[in-house]
Amino acid sequence: MINVSSRSDDPQVEENVPKELSSTSLPWEGFQLHRQVLVPQTFGGDSVDPENRHLMTMLSSPTSHCEHLGSTGKYVRCPKSMGAIAIVPNGVIPKSHLLAESEYVYCTFDQGFMKDIEEERYERSLCQPHYRLVKHDLQSRQLLSLLLAELETGGSSGRIYGESLALALGSRFLMLSTGVQNPKLPSDSSLAPGKLAKIKELIESRLSGDLSLAILARESGYSRAHFARSFHATTGMTVHRYVLERRVRRAQYLLGIKGNSLTAVAATCGFASQSHMNFVFRRELGVTPAEFRRSL
């Protein structure tokens, strides 16, 4: 939940506020995503996140009316339109008043998660991340929207997909808050053949489980951010894309064995459900698993 110093005392208003959607029940590590309708209230001032996390918010309702405490000590009106992004580094939240009910999507990043990303930025900024309001940032908006869509499906695409989106979003956070662009990887960023082979073996052995970037990164000896970048540089594929293709290939093999039910194949290959496997097959192959089996 976003920390506030006060909020509406009208009990009727509170009863009409929809329950928030939160990723706290999902196995995502290092970050959390929330969707929440906020009623008129005051933010910031002396309110500090006790867990010292960074925060990125996106307005998901058509408009929002608020005012921020300016350098002169007076409040300045700051209307926002859908998609507006706020970058809030860890620490004191700037004091502001929300004047009308608004819906926000926001992502919080743990310090360790952001440190991994920062270590991959070969060009460092001398300044600390600072608070920013960004009217239009298409990349942040797309990443937050994709994370929200994944949250709405209960994380059906697996931990690697959500973590990969969050790593990209965290990198965008650092770029917007410091002004330092993401540099290109050095030429020696590829994984050694032996290390890549071990990673692929680990993926094959755990396809039926919910693989994570953290598990694969530990095998590589790198941070999640370093591993994700190096895997892509070596294979030309994201980790999520590679794992998805391996799950589809295994499912194709198992569908050719008589007696394997669609439900059992989905579970064995690490799909969230049979319907999730149907969705992936139709998107990747243009047919459902049942149609694929009949074609054999």
Secondary structure, DSSP 8 states (H G I E B T S, - for coil): ---EEEE---HHHHHHS---EESTTS---SEEEEEEEE-SEEE-TT-B-TT--EEEEEE-SSEE-EEEE-TTSSEEE--EETT-EEEE-SSB---EEE-S-EEEEEEEE-HHHHHHHHHT-SS--SS----EEES--HHHHHHHHHHHHHHHTTSTT-HHHHHHHHHHHHHHHHHHHH--------TT-S--HHHHHHHHHHHHHTTTS---HHHHHHHHTS-HHHHHHHHHHHHSS-HHHHHHHHHHHHHHHHHTSTT--HHHHHHHTT-SSHHHHHHHHHHHHSS-HHHHHHT-
